[in-house]
C-alpha cells in the first residue's frame, strides 16, 4: 500500500464506516488481523453497533504495516458482495455512493410508515441483489423470530448501508409489484433513467413504436454447464459443440443464412462465433461493423451484456441503443464509433428514414434475432426493404451479410408441403438468404442438450349445471333488449345488420369481437339532431361496455372459479358508481345488484365447483408427487384468468406450496394496464433465483420471448396458437424428462394443436426438401420472389399518405360532445398531442392522477375527462412540460368529424390520422 492510498482511505473513512459491516469481511482478513482484533470488532458490533465496529476495524487496518493488506481488503469487499464500495475505493470515486444519500434521508423520514406497512418477506426476493447474502438471512431470521415489524426495521438498517446504486429503484419496483401504498411515498430520483420511460400506454400514444416479445438468450447455452452470466463469462473461452459449428458453417463461409434450431440449443453462442470470425477476417487497414437486432428491451439488454462480456477481451468496441436511450445520444456517432452495435430494430428504421444512417452499407454483418418476424410492416422487414431496394436497384455499394436466428420459420396458412415451401422461400427472400441451416449431422449431440418434452392431451369436463352462466346470460339478454330499444329512435337511419343480435354465444371470444365491432359502428353514427345523436351514442356505448364486462365474467367462470368471476363483476360495478353514474348506469347496476345475493349463493355452493380445476389440481399434485423439484409454467389466454388462477392456487390448501408468480404483457387492455418491463424482470429473476416459487402463470408474453429458467412441466390451459407459438411454448420445458400438457374441455382446441403438430412436421419436411435443392436454383427462386415483391411494393407507391388540410372536429367518443378542432392540435416531439387555446379548457375536467410521477419529458399531474355531465370519458392526462401545464390527449377517445360532410371516423393511433400536424411552439403559448 502506498502512502497516498493510506491517506485516501483515511480521508474517505466516513463513507466506509457508513456502509461496511466489518463482520461480513473479517473471515477474509484473517491473514492480516490478529485473533484478538477480530474478537474486539465483533464485540464492538454487539455492544455499540455496526458503525462503531466499522470505525474500530478501519483503525486496525490503517495501523497495519504488512505487505498486501490493502489488496486483501479490496478482495474481501469483492467476495463479501460490497461491489459499490469496492469500485469506489478502487477508483477513489465515491460519487455514486454520495448520490444515494438523498434516498437514505427519505427512508429515515419514512421509517415509521415503512415498519407498519411493509412485510420484508414480500419484497425481499426483488431486492435481495441490493443486499449482502448474510443480511438477507438475518432479515428472514428476525421476521421469523420477532415478527415482520422487527424484520422491517432490520431491512431498513441494511438498505441504509447498501452500496448498490440501484437499490432505490429496486425498492420502488418491488413495492409497485406488491401494489403497496407505500410505493407512492417512495419517490426515486426524477432524473434516473428507467426502462419504463414512456408514459402509460392508455394515456399517451407515441408514434411508430412496436413491441414484440421474443426468445431471449439462455446463459446455460454459452457453456458446457448451466451457470449465471456473471460466472459463465468470466471463464476461459468456450469450446463450441459440433452441432453449433454445423449451424454456423454456411455463415462462416460468408453466405446469407437462416439458422433454424430449437429453443435452448445456444443460437446466441452460434451468433457470437459468426460475429467473431467475421470481424477477424478483414485484412490490415479494413474493419468490419456488426449490427445485432433484438426485438424487445429485456432481450436487447441481455444480448448487449452477452456481446460485451464475450468481445471486450478482444478489444472490440461494443455499444447498444434502444428506444429508451435514443433521445439522449447520437445514433450516428454510436454506429460510427463502434465495431458491434446492439439495436432494437425501430432505431435503425428511424435512422434510415431521417438519413442519420445513410444506408445499410455502413454495416458488414446484420444479425436478426427471431427472424421469423420479417414480414408485413415489422421493423425487420422495413430494414430489409432498404436492403433489397439497394440490391435490386443496381447500387455499387457493398451490402452486409445477413444472418437470421429462429426456433421456427413457420408455415403461415400453408395446407401442404408445396405451400409451406413457398412460405419459407418468401421468408428467405425477405432476408436475402440462400441457405437454411439446421442440425443434420449432429442430431444425437443436439438431443443430449435439448430435451423435447412429452406431449399429452387432456380432455376435461365442463360444468354440467352452470347456474352462474344462466343468471349472467339473463342479464345480458336484458341489456341487449335495452340496446335494441334504442334502435327504435333511429327512424330511417340504418345500422345495417348490427341490430340483429343472433348466433353469438355468450361467454365467447366471438361475442367480444362482435361487441367491439358494434361499438365502433355506433361511435360514428350520424343524425340530423345532434343532441339526439349524442344521447343515443352514449346509451349504446354504455350498453355495449356492460355487455363486454358480463361476457368477460362468463369466460373467467368457464375456466376458473365462480367466485373469481363474481369478484371481477363487483369490482367493475364499484368503479361505475365512482364515475358518471347516470340514469342508464344506475339502471344496469340496479339489475346486477338485484341478482347479487343469488350470485353470491352460487359462488359458495360446493356443487358449482369447476371440474376443470379439479383436473388441473390432479395433474399438479401428481407431477409434484413424482418429482417435488418440478418447475412449472402454466399458460393461459387472458390476464383475467392469470389473476384468477393465482388466487385459486394460493387459496387451495393442496397447492399453496407452489407459491405462484404471474407474468403478463405490457400492453394496456380495456381492463388493465399491463405489466411493466421492470415488473416482468422482477418476476423472472425471482422465479429463476428462488426455488420456493415453483409455478409461473403466464400469458403469451412468455411463450416465445423471455428467457425462463429450465422447467420440466408446461401446462397449456385452454391455450393454443400457431405452429411457431407451439414450438416455442413447448421449448420452455427444457429439463430432461419434461412434459407438456394441453388441458381443455373443447375438442376443437385439441384438434387445432394436433394440426400444429402436423404443421411442424410439414415445416421440417419442407426445410429438408429445400436443403436438397441446387444452390443456384434456390438463389434463382429467391431472386424471382424478390423482384415480384418489389414490383408490388413499388406499384403500391412509397409516397406519404395524402395530407388532409381541412379543419375537422374531435368529438367525445362516448357522448359526442365537441372537444376541439384539428387546427388547435399541436405535436410535441413528433409523438404527443396537445390542444392550444382557452376554448378546450371548458370541454374537459381533471382529477388528480392516481400515480403522479415524472416520465420522460413530462410530469404527470392529473387525468383528463369529458366535462359533459354524466359522461366523464377518459381523454388523456394533464402534464407539466417545461414551464407549461397542458393536456395530452389520445385519439382513441374521440370521433373525428368532417365539418363539411358530417362524415365521422375512428382512429386507433395518431399515426393513422393524416391531418396537418403543427409542432408545439412555446411562443404561441405565451401570447
N, C-alpha and C positions, 0 to 999 in steps of 0.2 A: 504493500500500500504506500502510495506517495504521500508526502506531507500535504499536498493540495487536496487529495482525496479525503484525508483525515479532517482537514479544515472544512471541506464541503459537507461531510457527514455531520460534523458538529453544528455547522450553520443551518442545516436542514433538519436538525434533530426533532423539532416540533412536529413536522409532517410525519416522521417515523413514529413518534410516540402516540400521535392521534389515530394511527391506523393499525400498527402492529400489535398483535397479541403474541408476546415472545414465547409463550409455552408451546405454540404451534411450530416453532423453528428450533427449539432447544436440542432436540434429538439430532438434528443435522449439524449442530455447532459443537458437538461433544469433543471433537479433536482439539478445539481451541479453548473451551471453557472448563474450569475445574469443577469437580462434582459439587463442592460446597457452594460455588457461584450459581450453578443450576438450581440448587435447592433454595438459595436465597431468592432467586427470581420467582420461583413457584410460590414460595411463602408470601412474597410481596403481593402477588396477584390475589391470593386467598385472603390476605389481611386488609389490603388497601385498594386493590383494584387493578385493572389492566393497564391503565396509563402509567401508574406508579411503577408497575412491573417493567413496562417498556423503557421507562426512564432509567431504571437500575440496570437493565440489560444493556442499554446503549452506553452507559458509564463503563461497564465491564469491557465492552467491545473497544471503545476508544482508548482503553488502557492497555490493550494487547500490543505486544511487540513482535510476535512470531510472524514469519513469512506466510502469505497465502490466506490469512484470515478474512481479508476483505472480499476476495473472490469466493471464499467459502460462505460468507454471509449472503452474497448475491445468489449463489446456488441454493442456499437454504430457503431464501424467499421464493425462488422459482419452484422448487419442489413442493413447498407448502401451499402454493397457489396464490401468492401475493404478486400477480403478474403486473398490476399497475404500479406498485411500489418498486418492483424490480426494474421496470422500464424507466421510472422517474430517476432512480439512483444511477442506473447505467448511463443515462444521458444528462444527469444533473438538470433535469427539466421537470418541475412539479406543476406545470401549467394545467394539465388535465385533472390532477388531484385538487388543485385550487378551485377549479370551476365547479367542483361538487359541493363547495361549502354552502352555497345558497340552498341546495336541496337538504343538506343536513340541518340548516336552520329551520327550514319549513317542517321537516319531520319532527324536530324537537317541539315546535309550536303545536303540531297536530297530535303529539304523543297521546294525550288523554282520549281523543276520539279514536285513534288507531287501536288502542288497547281494548276498547269496548266494542268495536265494530268488526275487527279482523280476527279470524281463526287462522293462525300460521299454517296449519296443515293444508288449508285450501289453496294457498298461494305459493307454498314452498317449492313445489315441482317446477313452477315457472321462473322462480328467481334463484334457484339453487346455484346456478353457474356464477352468480354475483357474490357468493359467499364461499368461505373455506369449507371443505368437506366436514371437518370436525365441528364447525359451527352449526351446520345443518343437523348433525346428530345431536348436538347439545340442545338445539331448539326443540327437536322432537321429544327428547327426554323430559325437558321442562314441561312441555304440553301434557305429556303422559302422567307425570308425577304431580304437577301443581295446577294443571288446567290451562285453557287457551289464553287467558288474560296474562298469566305469568309468561307463557310462551311468546306472546306478542311483545312483551317488554324485552325479552331476550332477543327477539328478531330485530327490534328497533336498535338495540345496542350493537348488534352485528352489522346492520346496514349503515349505522353512523360511522363504523370503522371500515366499511368496504372501500377498496381502492379501484373498483371496476367502474370505468367511466360511464357505462350504460345502465348502472343499477337503477337510477331514477326512472328511465324509460321502461325497463323490465318490470319494475314495480307497478307502473301505470298500466301496462298491458295485462299483468296478472290480475289487477283489480278490475279492469274492464271485462276480462274474461269471466270473472266470478260475478259480474254485474253488481259490484259493491258500490253503494252510495258514496263511500269514501273516495272513489276514483275522481269524483267531481271536485274534491278538495285538493287532491294531489295533482298539481299543475306542473308539468315538466317544462323545461326551458323552451321558450317560444321560438327561438332560432334554431333549435335542434332539427336536424334532418330526420324525417320519419318516412318509413316505407309507405305509410298511409297518407301521403302528402295531398292527394286530390280531395276535393270536397265529396261529401257523401253522395253516392250515385243518384239518390232520389231527389236531391236538391239542386245540383248543378250538373249539367251535362257538358262535357268537353268534346271538342270536335276531333274526329279522326283517331279515336282510341279504340283498340280492340284488345281483348284479353282472352287468352286461351290457356287451358290447363293441360300440361303435357307431362311426359315422362321425365323424371329427374334422375341424374346420375347417382349410382349407388357406390359408396366408397369401397364396399367389400369387393367390387369388381376390379379395383385397381391394384389388388394384391392377392397373394395366394390365400390369405386369411382375412376373415371379416374383422374390421377394426375401424375406429373413428378416423375421420380425415386427419386430425391432428397427429395421429400415430402413423397412419399409412404413408403420409407424405414426408415424414422425417426419416424414413427408411431408405436404404440404398435403392438405386433404380430397379424397377420391377421387370422381371422377365415375362414377356408376353406368352400366352398359351398358344398352342398350334392353331386352334380354330380362330383365334384373334388375328394371327398372321395371315391365315387364309382369307378372312374378311377384308383385311387391309390390302391384300396383294394387288388387285387391279388399280387401286388408288395410288399405291406406291409406284406403279408404272406410269402415273400421270393421267390415268383415264378418269373421266367423269363417272361417278359410281353412286348407286343407291345401295347402302348396306342395310339389309333386312335380317334382323336377328332377334331372338327372344328377349323380353324384359329380363334383366338380371344377368346378362352374359358379359357385360362390360363394353358396351359400344362406345362409351366415353373414352375408355382407355385406347380403343382402336383409333378414335379421332386424334388422341394425343400422339400415337405412333405416326399417323399420316402427317400431322402437322409438323412434328419434329423432323421427319425425313424431308418434307417439302422445304423447310427453311434451310436445311443443311446442304441442299443440292445446288444452291446458287453459287456461281464462281466468284472469285475475289472481285470486289467492286460493285457487285449486284446484291440486292436484298429482296427477300420475299415479304409479303404482307398478308396475314391471315385474318379473316373475319369469321367469327363463330356466332350463329344466331340461336338465341333461346327465347321461347315464346312468352314466358311469363317471369315475373320478378323473382320468386323463390328459386326457380331453375337458373335464371341469369346469375343470381348471387352465388349459388353453389358452383356453377360451371366456371365463373370468374375465379373463384378460390382454387378450384382444381387446376386450372391452367397456370395460375400464379405459382402454386406450390411446385408444379412439375417443371416449369420453364425458367423460374428465376435463377436456378443454379447454373443455367447455361448463359446467363447474361442478356437474355431477350427482354424487351420492354413489353409489358402487358398492361392493358387498361380496359375498363368496361364503361359502357354508357347505357343507362336506362331512362325511361320517361321521367323518373323522379329526380334525375340529375340535370336533365338537358337544359333547363333554364339558366343554370349557373356556370356552364362550361362551353367551350368551343368544340363542337363535334369535328370540325375541320382540322383543328390542331391535334386533337386526340388521335384521329386517324393518321395524320401526317407523322406524328412523333413516336408511334408505337409499332411493334412488329406483329403483335397479336391483339385484336380488338374483339371483345365480347359485347354483343349488342342485342337489345330487343329489336325485332325487325322494323317496327314502325319508325325508329330513329333513322334508319337508312332510307326508308321510303320518303320521309320528310326531307332528308338531306339531298336526295336526288331531285326532289320536287323544287326545292328552293335554290338548287345549284351550289350549296355549300360543299357537296361532294359532286365533282364534275361528271364522273362516270364510274362504272364498275371496274374500269381498267386500273384504278389505283390499287386494287387487290390482286393477289396472285392465287389465292385459295379462298373459297367460300364453303362453309360447313353449315348445313341446315339440320338442326335437331328437330325430331318429329316431322320429317319432311313430307309425310302423307297429307299434311295440311296445304300443300302447294296446289291450290285450286281456287276458282272463282276470284273474289276480291281480297283473299287473305294476303297480308303483307308479304309473305314469301312469294306468292305468285306475282304481285306487283313488282317486286325486285327482279324476278325472272323475266317479266315483260321488258324491262330496260335491257337486260342481258340479251334476250332474243332479238329485240329491235336492233341492237348493236351488231349482233351476229349476222342477221339476215339482211341488214341494211348495207352490207359491204364495207363496214368500217375496218380500217387497217390497224386500229388499236388492239392490243392483246386483251384477251378475256381471261378471267380467273378460272382455275379448275373448280369444279363443283362436286361436293360430296353431300349426300343425304343420309340421314340416320333414322331408322324407324323399326318398330317391332312388327308392324303390319302395314303393307301397302294398301290393303283393302281391295274390294272388287266393285264398289258402288252398287248399282242396281242390276248388275250382271245376272243373267239367268243360266248361263252355261259357260264353259271354259273359253270358247271363242270370244264372247263378250267380255269376260274377265281379262283375257289377254289384251283386248283393245283398251280397257280401262287402265291397265298397268302401263301399257305403251304411252298413253296420254300423260300419265304422271312422269314417266321417263322423259317425254318430250318437253314437258313443262320445266323440268330440271336439267334438260340437255344432257342426260346421262345415257351412256351407251352400254353400261354394264350393271347387272343386278347381282350383287354379291351376297351369297348365303353360305352357310356351312354345309358342305357336301362331303369333304374328305375326312373331316374330324368330328363326325356326328357323335361317336361314343364319348369322346372327351367332353363335348358340349353337354351331353346328358348327365355327366358327372357333376357339372356345375349348375345347370338349370334343371330344376325338377318340375316336370309337368304334373300338376295336381290331377288326382282322380276326379271325374265329374259325376255328380249324382243329381237326378231329377226327383224332386219330392212333391207329388201332388197331394195337397192337403184340403181339408173340408172347410167350407164357409159356414156361417151361422144358418141353421135351418129356419129359425124363427127370429127375424130381425125387427123387433118392436121399435127400436130407435129409428131405423130407416122409415118405418111406417109413419111415425109421428112427423119426422122432418120432411118426408115426401108430401105429407098433407099440408104442412106449412108452405112448401114450395109451390104446390098447386094453387093454394090461396093467393100467394104472391103473384104467380103467373096470371091469375084471374084479374087481379088488381091492375097488372100491367096491360092486359088485354082491354080492360075497360077504358083505358086512356086512348086506345086507338079510335074509339067512337067519336072523339073530339076532333079527329084529323080531317073529317069531311072528305073532300076529293083527293087529298094528298095521299100518295101511296107509299107504304114502306115495303114495297114488293111483297115477298112471301114471308117476311120476318115475323109477322104476327101469327103465323101458323106454327105454333109450338107443338111439334109432334115427333115421334120416333127419336126422342132424345132422352136416354135413360138417365135418371137422377143418379148422382154419385159416380160419374164417369168423367174422364178427360174430354170425351167428345162433347159432353154437355157444357163444360167450361169453355171449350173453344167456341161453341155456339154463342154463349153469353158474351164473350169478348167481341165477336163479330157483330152481334146485335147492338152492343153498347156503342161501338164505333159508328154504326149507321145512325143510331138515334142522336149522336152528338152533332151530326151535320144536317139534321132535319131542318127544313126551311118552311116558314109560314109567313103569310102577309102580316098577321097580327104578332108583333114581336114579343109582347107580354105573354101571349098565349104560347108562343114558341118556347120562351124561357121556362114557363111553368111545366109544359109537357116534357121538355127535355130533362128538366131536373127530376121530375117524377119517374121517368123511365130510367134515369141514371141510378136513382136510389133503389128502385125495384130490382134492377139487374145486379147491382152491387150486393144486395142482400141475398139474391139467388146464388150468387157465386160463393158467398161465405157458407151458406147452407150446404151447397154442393161439396165444398172443401171438408166440412164436418162429416159428411157421409163417407168420403174417401178415407179419412182418418179412422172412422168407426169400422170400415170394412177391413182394414189391415191392422188395427191396434185395438185399444180398449174403448168402450163407450164412454168411460169416464174422461178420457183424454179429448174425445170429440166434443163432449159437453163443455169441458173447461175452455176449449177453443171458442165455442159459441158465446159463452158467458163473458169472456174477455172482449170479444167483438162488441157485444151489446153494451158493455160498460163504457167502451170508448165512444160509442154512438151517443150516449147520454151526455158526454162532456163536450160534444161538438155542436153542430147547428141544432139538432133535435127538433125538427119542425113537425107539423101535423102528420105527414106520411111516416116519418121515422118513429114518432110516438105510437102510431097505429101498429106498425110492424113489430116494435118492441113489446107492445102490449100483447099481441098474439103469441109471441115467444114466451113471455112470462106466464101466460095462461096455461101453457103446456109444461112449464119448467118443473113443477112438482112431479109430474108424470115421468119426465125425462130423468130427474134425479133418482126416482124409484127404479127405473130401468137400469141406470148406470151401476147401481149397487146390487142388482139381482144376480146371484151366482149362476143362474141358468142362462144368463145372457153372455157368459164368458166366451171370448173369441177362440174357436178351436184352432185357428191358425197359430195363435200364440202358444197353445199347448204343444203343438208340433215343434215350433221353434225352440221352446224351452227344452223339449225332449232331446233335440239334436245337440243343443249346447251342453246339457248335462251329460249326455253320452260321450261326447268328444272330450270333455274335460275330465270325465272319469277314466277314459282310456289314456289321456295324456294331460296331467294337471298343468303342464307348462305350455299348453296350447295358446297361441296368439291368433286373434280373430279379427277380420274385417267384415262388417255387416253392411251391405249396400242396399239402400232404399231409394225410392223415386223422388220424394219431396222432403223439404225441410221440416214441414209439419210432422211428418212421420218419423224423422230423426229425433225430434224432441219427444214425441210420444213413446217411442221405443226405449229411449234413455230412461224416462220416468218409470216405464214398466219394469225394466231390469233393476233399477235402484229400489223399487218397492216390492220386488219379488224375492222372498226370503231364500229361494233356491238359487238365485242368480246374482245376489248383491256382491258376491266375491269378485265378480267380473270388473267392477269399478269402471263403468263405460266412459269413454271420451267421445266427443262428436266432432265431425269435420264437414263443413258445408261451404258452398261457393261464396264469392264476394258480391256478386250482382244483387241489386235490390229487386225484390218482387213486390207485388201489391200487398203482401202480408208481412214481410220483414226486411231488415236492412242488409242481411247477409253478414258474412264473417270476414273481418279484415285480414289482410295478409299477415300482420304480426300475430293475430289471434290464431290463425292457421298454423303458423310456425310454432307457437307455444304448445298447441295440442300435439303436433307431430313430435316435437322434442320430448314432451312428457311421455308419449306412447313409446318412443324409441328407448328412452333412458330408464323408465320405471316399470319394473316387471309387474307391479301390482295392477297397472292398467292393462287388463287382458283383452279388451274388446274396443274396437273403434267403429262407431256407427257413422256412415258417410253417404253423401250423395255422389253424383258422377264426378265431382271435383277430384276424387281420389282414384278414379279408375284408370286414368292414363296420364296422370300429371305430376303427382307428388311422390317423391321417394319415401317409402314406408318401410319400417323395419320388417325383417323376414317374418312372414306369417305362414302358419300351416293350415289355417282354416279360412276359407272365403265363403260367405253366405250371400246369395243374391235373393233378396226377399221381395218377391213380385217385381223383379228388376231385370230388364233385358234391353239390349241396344243393338247396334250394328256389329259387324264382324270385327272391326278394329277394337271397339269397346270390349267385346267379349274376350279377345286375346289379351288385351291389356289388363282387364279386371282379373282374369284367371292368373295373369302374371304376377299379381300381388301375392299369391300363395307360392312362395319361393322355397320354403323349407322342404327338406326331404320327407316324403310320406305325406305331403299336403293334400287337402281335399277341397273340392268346390261344390257346394250345394246350391241348386236352384229350388227355392221354396215358393210354390204358388198354388192357388186354388183354381187357376184358369188354364185349361188345357191348351189354349191358343198361345200362351206365354211359353210353355214347354216346346210347342211346335216351332215357335219363332226361334228359340235357342237352338233347336236341332237344325233349323235352316242355317243359322250362323255357323254351326259346326260343319255343315255341308259346304258353306261358302269358304270357310277356312281351308278345307281340303281343296276346293276349286282354286283358291288363290295359290296354294302351294304347287298344285299341278300346273297352273298357268305359268308360274315363275320357272319351274323346271323346263317347260316347253320352250319358253323364251330363251332360256340359257342354252338350249340346243341350237338356236338359230346361228347362222353365219353372222359374224360381227358386222360385216359390210351391209348385209341385208337388213340387219336390225337398225343400223345407223340410217339407212335409206328410209325405212319405215318411220323412224323418229323425225327425220327431216321433212317428210311429207306431211306429217301431223302438224309440225311447227309452222309450215307455210300456210296450211289450211286455217289454223287457229289465228295466225297473224292477219290473214285476209278477213276473217270475221271481226277481229278487233278493229282493224282499220276501217272496215265498212260501217261499223257502229260509230266510228268517229272518236277522236280524242278531245274534241272541243269541250270546253267547260259548259255546263248546262246554261241555257239562256237565262239571263238575269231579268227578273220581273221588277221593273222600277215603279210599278203602280202602287200607290199607297193602299194598305189593307188594314182591316180591323182585327184585333185579337179579342175574342170573346171567351169568357169563363166556360170551360168545357162542361161544367156541371149545370150552371143556371143560365148561361148565355148572356150574362151581364157584360157590358162593354168594359174593356180593360185599357186598351191603348191602340194607337196607330203604329204601323211598322216604321213610319217616318220618325217616331220618337225613340226607337230602339237603338242602342249603341253597343258595340262589341269591345270587350276588354281582352286583350292579348289573344285575339282570334278564337276564343273559347267560351267566354262567359258573357251573358246578355243582360243588360240593364235597361231601364226606361228613364228618360230625362223629362223634365217639365213638372210643374206643380199639379197638373190635372190628374196624373196617375196616382198621386198620393191620396186622392179622395176615393180611389177604387179599391184600395186594399187596407187591411188591418194587420197589425203584427202582434205576436205573442212571444214572450221570452223563449229563446231556443232551449230545449231540454239539455243540450250538451254544447254550450257556447265555448268555442276554442278557436285558436288560430290555425288555419290550414292553408298552406301555400301562401298566396298573395292576399288572402282575406282573413279577417277576424269575424267569425260568425257571431251574430248578436241575437237574432230573432228569426222566427218563422213568419212567412207572408201568406195571408189568406184572403180570399174574396170577401169584400166588405158587405156584400148584399146580405140582408137579414136571412137567417136560417140556411145559408149556403156554406160559408167557411171552407170552400175548396182550397186545397193546398196549392199555392202558386210558386213557392220557392223559399228563399231566405233573404234576410236583411243582414248586410255585412258592413264592416269598416274596410275601405280600400284607400290606402294612403291617408288623406285627410278627410275623405268623403264617406258619408253613411248612405248606402244605396241599396235598392232591391236587386236581387239576381233572380231572374225568372226562368222557368223550364217550359219549353214549348209543348210538351205533352199535356200540360194543364190547360191548354187553350184550343179553341177552334179558330181557324183563320178564315175570315170572310172577305170576299172580293166586294169592294164598295159599289162598283158599277153593276155587276151582275147578281150580287147576292149569293153567289156560289160559296159553299163552305167546305173546308178541307181540314183533315187532321194530319199532324206530323209527329213522328216518334222522336226524331232527332233534329236539332237545329241545322245540321249539315244537309238535310234533305229539303230544307225550305230555302229556295233560291231567290231571296229578295235582296235589295240593295243594302248591304251591311256597312254602316258607317262606324268608324272607330271612336272609342270613347275619348273625349277631349276635355281635360281638366279646365281649360279656359272657358269652355261652354258652360261648365257647372258654376263657375264663379260669377257669371253675368247676372 
